[in-house]
Amino acid sequence: MEDHYAETKATSERAERLANLLMLSYEPMLAWNLDGSIEFWNAGAERLYGFAPNEAVGRISHALLQTKFPIEFTELRSKLRNERYWSGELRHVCKDGHEVFVDSRMQLLGDDTVLEVNRDVTEVKTLTSRQATLVRDRKQIEAELRESEQRLRWLASIVESSDDAIVSKNLDGIITSWNRGAERTFGYSAEEAIGQPITIIIPQDRRDEERMILTRIRRGERIDHFETIRQRKHGGLIVVSLTVSPVKNAEGKIVGASKISRDVTEQKRSQEQIATLAREAEHRSKNLLSAIQATVHLSQSDTPEGLKQAIEGRIQAFANVHSLFVETRWIGAELSTIAAQELAPYSEKDETRVRIAGPQVLLEPGVAQAIAVTLHELATNAAKYGALSAAKGQIDLKWLHEADGRLILCWTEMGGPAVPAQTPTRQGFGSRVIERMIGQLKGKTRFDWRAEGLVCEITLQA
């Protein structure tokens, strides 16, 4: 009788330790019967979805979370019955109404209970674990033992399958358990790690942290989301987020600590990249807004509607060239692509109306914007007054790129209405916009109103 009681007590302690580890898991976990009713709901699920356990337990899981499955639910349930396992992506609606996506893993247990683990969403802080009171007669003790052993296997399976490094140690800092997540994170196998001091994964200049951690654990304190540096087996350093909690025995005495380590190296790197991209986007946006503001100030028209159309056209030219920047990751835009894009509306029905010729030239963003707006202004003017306003009018656009970096672009109109003998001063023509934008790049613009049509020559460094 006493032997059975001792064995049950030891098993309960093991289950309690594993429960403590599960309580710390970052992953939301729930268990539901195949009829859909929720039987288990951990703190990670509450933290992710917003529903307290008493709001979730007993409810139909896919109704509570408004689950959107990649397959019909009846088919999923059939797969669980036949294969006892399913994994895939689910979409859930949280209590506050926002949606989350999870990579879900489901395991059908022997009693038709489905264990669902949804990874990479939130950390699990707590998992309630209740141990029924031991009864005095032998039959009840043996039944309790079987139940505890089953639960122990369940908890051990969850801990072992976790992607996080889950480690336990005694109060001297000696490793007592080491899951597969720890093997993947730190490079040591369980055989290599268990029995070794936890300092095998702590860099020399971080050893004071371990003394601080053990001191707080002895006082019964919990350490949440402590970001620090740890060292892999072959010396590589990684950034980890640590959660450490005291482990108590059946009498409530602190006998060690359980640790969950999450490798956040890539996450930190991504955050730094996002910050860099945000700064770059801010710089580019300011430049773009400055260019648009200058263009708006230069826009003129006899009527409000005319002014509106002029501004809209110039802003659209900016938008068109910016779509090209996205494709090259803001390196610039190719001149022939800019030209084809701006002149496409005038050559859709008759390709012979517009001729484009020149070598490949990748223009940096500032130059590309200026050329895009220039071509837009020239094309708009030609459509209103020049070659593109006549049925047989043509545009000839050519450019040269000299060895010294000079770009010489020539716009020639032919077959349009007769040009007056004197240089025209047409209201609304965009020559001031062109001259100002090219001038800001220290370039030169020359307009030549010939009898057969306008010739515009632009020279700048590109």
N, C-alpha and C positions, 0 to 999 in steps of 0.2 A: 504493500500500500504506500509506504513512504517512498519507495523507489519510483513508483508511478507519479506520485506527487512531485518529486524532484524533477523527473523528466518533463512533466507538464510545465513546471515553473521555468525550466531552462528554455523550453520551446516558446513559452510566452515571452520570455525576455528577448529571445531572438526575433520573435515577431514584432515586439515593441520597438526594437532597434531598427528593424526594416521599415516599420511604420513611420518612425521618425525620419528616415531617409526619404520615404515617399511623400511625407508632408512637405519636404523642402523642394520637391521636383518642380521645375519650371513649367512642366507640361500639364495642361488641363486633362483630367481623366474622369470618365463617368462609366457606370455600368447600368445596363438596362436589359430587361427581359425581352425575349423575342416578340412579345406582344407590344413592345414599345415603351412600357412604363419604366421610369428611371428608378433604380434601386440604390445607386451610389453617386455622389456628386462632390468632388473635392474642392479645396479652396482655389486651386488653379482655374477650375471651371467657373467658380463664382467670380474670380477676378477678371476672367476673360469675358464672360457673358453677362455679368451683372445680377444674376439671379442667386439668391441665398439658397442653401440646401433645402430649407423648408418650403421654398417656393418651387423647387425643381423635383424633389423626390416624390414619386407617385404620379407625376405628370408624364404624358407621352413625349418622348425626347424630340422627335422630329416636328411635333406640333408646337412644343414650347419654343424651340429654336428656329422654327420655320425653315427647317433644313431643305436645301436644294441638292438632291443627289445627282450624280452623273448618269445613274441608271435608275430604273423604276425600283421603288422600295421593296416590292414583292420579289424582284429579281435579286436584290442585295440579300434579302433574308434567305432566299433559296441557296445562294452561294455560301452563306454562313452555315447553313445546315449541312450542305454537301462537302464544303472544303474547310469549314471551321475557321476561315481567315478571309479578311477582305481589307484592301487598302485603296485609298483614292482621295481625291480632293472634294471637300464639302464646303458649302457656303451656309453660314448661320447668321441669324439676326439676333443681336444682343438685346438686353432689356431696355436700353436707352434708344433702340431703334437703328443703330448703325450695324452694318454688315461686316463679318469677318470671314476670311478664308482659312481653312485649316487642312493640313495633310493628315488624314485620319487613318488610324490602324485599328482594326476590330478583330477580336479573338473570341470565338465562341467557347465558353467553358462547359464543363460537364453537366451543369444544372440548367442549361438553356439560358445562362446569363451571358450577355455580350459585354466584354471589356473593351471600351473605346478610349484610345489615347490620341489626342490631337496635338501634334507637335509644332514647335516654332511659332507659337502665338504669345503665350505669357508664361511667367514663372509660377510654379506651384509653391505656395508658402506652407500650406498646411494640408494634412490629410488626417481626418479624424480616425482614430483607431480605438475601438472599444473591445475590451476583453471581458467576456462574461465571467461572473463569479464562479470560482471552482465549487463544485458540490462535494459532499463528503463521501458518498458511497462510491465504490470502485467502478460501477457501470457508468455513472455520470462523469467520473474523471476520465475514463477511456474515451467517451464520446467527445469531451472537451479537447482531449489530446488530438484526436483525429481532425477536429475542426481547426484547431490551431495549426496543425501541420499543413492542412490544405491552404489555409490563409498565408502561412509562411511561404509556401511554394508560389502562391499568387504574387505576394509582395516581392519575393526574390526575382520572379520573372520580370516584373515591371522595372525594378531597379537595374537588373542586368540588361534589359533592352533599351534603357534610356540613352539618349545621345549625349547627355551631360555626364561629366566625370563625377561619380558619387563615391566618396571615400569616407571611411571611418578610422579613427585613431584613438589611442588611449590618452590618459592625461600626461603621459611622458612624451607624447608626440610620435609614438610608434604606430605605423599603419597596421590596421587589423582587417580591413576589407578594401577591395579595389575592383570596381566593375569594368565592363568592356569599354564603356565611355571613357574611363580613366586611361585605359590602355591606348585608345585612339588619340586622346588628347595629349598625353605625356610620353607615350612611346614605351613605357615599361609594361611588361606582362604582370599579371597578378602574382605569379611565382617570384618575380624579381622584386616586387614592391612590398608585399606583405611581410612584416617583420622588420622593415627598414624604417629609419626616421623619416618623417614627412619632409625634412629639409633636403631630401634628394631632389625635390622639384622646386626648391626655393633658392633664388640667386643669393650669392654671398652677401650682397649689400642690402638684402631684404630680410635677413634672419631675425632682426628685431621685431618684425611683424608677427612671427610665429610666437615669440614670447608674449607679445601683447594679446594675441588671439587666445592662447592657453590660459592666460591670467583672467580674461573676461569669461571664458568658458567655465573655469573653476568657480566663478561667482554666479554662474547660472545665466549669464547673459547670452543673447543671440546676436549674431553679426549678419546684417543683411546687405547684399549687393555691394560688397567691398571690391572695388576695382584695383588690381595690382598686376605685377609682372611675375610670371612663373617660368620655369626652365624645363625644356624637354630633355629626354634621355641623352641626346647627342649635342646638347648645348644650346639649341635654338630657344629664343625667348618669345613668349606669347603673352598677350593681354588677356586676363581672365576676370570674370565677375564671380566673387566668392559669396556663398551663404553658408554660415557655420552655426550649428546648434548643439547644445549640450545633449548627451545621451545619458539616460538614467537607467538604473537597474530597477528591479521590481520593488525595492524598498524606497525608491525615489532619490537614491544617492547618485550624484554625477560621477560617471565612470569613464567618460570619454567624450568625443565630439564626432559629429557627422558633418561632412563637407560636400557641397555641390559646387563644382567649378564649371563655368561656361566659358569657352574660348570666344572672346569678342574681338579678336585681332582684326578680322575682316570687317566687322561692324565699325570699329574705330577708324579703320582705313577708309571705309565708305563714307563715314561722317566727315572726315577731313576732305575727301574728294568733293563731297556735296558742298562743303563750305567754300572750297576753291571755285567750283563751278558757279556758286551763287555770287561770289565776288566778280567773276568774269561776266556773268549775265547782267549784273548791275552796271558794270562799266560799259558794256555794249549797249544796254538800254539807254543809258544817259547819252552816249554818242548818237544813237539813232534819234532820240527825242530832240537833241540839239540840231541835228540835220533837218528834221521835219519842221522844227520851229523856224529855222532860217528860211526854209522853202515856203512856209506859210506866209512869213513876213514879206517875201518877194512876190507873192501871188497878187495879181490885179485882174479886174474885170469891170465891164460897164454895168453889170447887173449882179445881184446877190446869187442868182442861180448859176451864172457864169463863173463867179468866184468859187462857189461850192464845187462845181465840176472840175475846175482847175486844180483845186486843193485835193479832191478825191483822186484824180488821176495821178498826181505826183506821189501821194501817199501809197497808192496801189503799186507804183513803180518801186518804191522802197520795199513794200511787202513781197513783191515778186523776187527781188534780188536776195532778200533775207531767206527765202525758202531755199535758195541755192547755197547759202552759207551753212544751213543746217546739214546739208548733204556732205559738206567737206569739213564739218566740225569747226566752222568759223575760220578756216584757213583763208578762204576767199571764194571767188566765182570765176568761171572761165568766160572770156569775153564773147566767144561765138555763141555760147549758151544764153548769155544776157541779151545779145542782139536778136537771136531767134525768138526769145521769149517776148521781147518788147514789140517786135515787128510781126509776130504771128497773126494778129487780127487782120492785118492788111494783105497777107499772102495766102490765106486759107482757100480762097476761091480761085486765085490765079498766082501760081508760084513764080511766074515770070515777072511780076510787078516789083518784087524785092530781090535783089541779088546781094548776097553777103559773102565776103571773101577776106581771108586773113589767117595768119598763123595762130597756133594755140598759145594763148596768153592767160595765165592765172592771175587775176587782179586781187590785190589785198582789199579787205572790206571797204575802206574809205574810198578808194578809187572806183571800186565796183559800183558803189552807191551813186557816185557822181556820174559815171557813164550810163547807168540805168536811167536816171532822171533825165540826162541829156538826150538819150535816144527817145525817151518818152515825149519830151518837148518837141524834138524835131519831127517825130512821126505825127503828133497831134497837129502841129502847124501845117505839115504837108497835107494832112487829111482835110483841113479847113480851107487852106489857101493855095497849097502847092501841088506837087505832082500827084499825090494820092487823092486829090479832089477831082481829077480828070480820069476818064475811063481808060485811057491808054498811057497814063503817067507811070513812071518807074522810079525806083530808088536804087542807087548803087552805093553800098556801104563797104568800104575797104579799110584795112589798117596794116601798118608795118610796125614791127618791134625791133628797134635798132640794137646793136651790140652794147651801146652805152646805157641801155634801159629806157630810151625814149620811145614812147608810143605815139604814133602819128595816125590819127583816125580821120578819114575823109568821107563826108556825107554828100552825095551828089543827086540832085533831082533833075529829071528829064521828062518832057512830054506833058508838063502841067500847063496851067494858064500862063499867058504872057506876063513877064515880070516888068514892072514900070522901069523907065530909063533911070529914074533916081532911086536911091536906096529906100525901100519902103519903111514906114514906121507903123506897122499894123498893131492896133490895140490888142492886148492880150497875148502877143507872141512871147514865147518864153526865153528870149535871148538874154534878158537880165538874169534869169535863174541859171541858165547855162554858164554865162560868163562868171557869175559869182561862185558857183560850185567848182568850176574848173580853176578859177583864180585862187580859191582857198588851197588848192593842191599845187600852187605855183605853176600852173599850166597856162597855155595861151589858146585863145579862141579867135578864129577869123571867119567872118561871114562875107560871102561874095554873091550878090544877087545878079546873076547873069541872065541874059535874055531867055536862055533855054531852061533856066531853073536855078534854085538856090544851091550853092556849094558852101559847106561848113567844114572847116579844117580845125582839128583840135590836136594840140601837142602837149604832152605831159610825161613825167617820169612814172614808169609802172614796172 
